[in-house]
Amino acid sequence: NFLFIVCDQLSIDAISAYGNSNLYTPNIDRLVTGGVSFMESYSTNPVCSPARSSLFTGKMPSETGVVTNNRAIHPDIPDMGQWLRQFSYETVYCGKWHLPLGYPVKMRGFETIPVGGGQGDVVDHLVSRQCESYLLNRQADKPFLLVASFMQPHDICYWAIHNRKLVPKDLRFEVIADKLPPLPLNHNARPVAPEQLEKNSGYYGFNEIQWRYYLYIYYRQVEMLDAEVGRLLDAIESSGCADNTIVIFTSDHGEGAGKHMNVQKWYPYEEAAKVPLIFYCPGIVPSGTRDYSHLVSGLDIVPSVCDFAGVKSPENCSGHSLKPLLEGRNVPWREFVPVETHVIGRTIRTADFKYVKYKDDPVEQLFDIRNDPGETKNLYQKPEYMDIIQEHRKILTSWEKSLIRRKPTKS
């Protein structure tokens, strides 16, 4: 069985088990301490619909046709639910979909548990309770894939959009003044960037107190998500199927959270592109393991599920099964992961570097991720890095040629 928990806009460092003392996530921490965390995990595109299309197909957004929000997966490409149904799986979906509708009542690959819709603080508790009910009352004649898709902490978007109402210039609640998180170390870092990236990132609507209050609210919304995750984990344990259910936890993309003066997503910086990815199943998956060695992607969910289920992966799947890594086997692995942004933006993350190129823009980006994890210095004009840039250009060119592109679908 599989319980696939997808959340929206969760940064990989917004988890208390990973060392963030500004919030408390005991239930996500249960997954961390009892499972395997992939610490070099990337979204295929730090925007909701494109990233989700990859999570459910194992293909890049430019291959699924979902290059922007509110588009459907190309009809020729099966989603995870459609694929597993061929192998007698019961496939059930509850929560946000966004491919294209936010909360559809009917889907091609899943039986849908409707919950209405709305912001995370309105709908997420309905998602967890409906999934809890399914787990505790289902008939055990088939293996299941249950997707629980939460909106939080995506609600933070509205605190940026409606900043004058929700984030006042002066702190109205002095009782929390000493609880406001500090600004991130790279808050003021604005490295040279391609034009479209530059104009789509950087938020200058907050003073320091507003930024810290924004972070405070974001962390409270993460804690709201954590409570719903806890309900699901308790339900799995109460259902009697905990020893045969692999829990997979991830997010579609991260959140700016003040890094590079950013809010929300849409850019290839680590705060938006890097996401948590945890596999959890006591007895099947090792406990308390953090993998910093392997570059992984949202592309890898579908082939991993198929591998654990003992079925073949969909044709031309771009991802790799993580099962060998979860079993501790030493297997050959990819040298890079790709990220797409703004339709024309491409990122190649290798072991030590991140290279960013936007079509027809002379400005490129190269970051030494090992020595500059905050991406504060763009090295693309440094002569000593020219060989590295050329190497990454070649990787990008070769990778793009390998893509099986589909025309963008209609919204």
Disulfide bonds with the S-S distance in Angstrom:
none
